[in-house]
């Protein structure tokens, strides 16, 4: 059976605009993962593996990334970062295989969104439990697990706020929102939104970015000999998640997305 080349795959699985989507494409996908996924596609397009099965594997990898954070020290943080990269790879591959085989579906889109919710939440909850030091002789400090769960809830709500715009529009008989409608009607809010977008601090609660933060603080903790930097990281991510949840909600309400 013919194994397509990268040149044959590219125009089909990476149609114009895929890498340039304003909110649908991750920077890591544009930077390197889409090129890696193209080379994986060659070996998958002629197999019996379905796009939805790849999506299920993506979810498993994402949840596992949160679970392995319970492994103490650098080992857990490294495993978490590697599994998040596998999660990102599968997130690229499932859609690409679907486009090549013309098997794109609403079910696939739905599973993909659920996968993002579960995986990113699992990573942040795992980070919080890691900070709680569940296996400590003196007993765990569950405050850090609570803050990690708070960060996870914020990450889910940020995604839900975006997704629910299209739900609200669909139920009102309106088409999907266009990118230009995201600009707040107030000039002050528009300026604040541009400043936040430039700083990109909100991205730190995303799966790839959070896994890198977890790895960096684990290295710092290895040098210092305790969990100070892990706990500082949990507190920072929880604060970012709460603030971003509120700001994102205000941004949506102040824009034309619900008009």
Secondary structure, DSSP 8 states (H G I E B T S, - for coil): -----HHHHHHHHT-TTSTT-TTTS-HHIIIIIHHHHHHHHHHHTTSS--HHHHHHHHHHHHHHHHHGGGS-HHHHHHHHHHHHHHHHHHHHHHHHHHHHHT---HHHHHHHHHHHHHHHHHHHHHHHHHHHTTT-TT---HHHHHHHHHHHHHHHHHHHHHHHHHHHHHHTT-----GGGGS-SSHHHHHHHHHHHHH-GGGGGSHHHHHHHHHHHHHHHHHHTSSHHHHHHHHHHHHHHHHHHHHHHHHHHHSSTT-
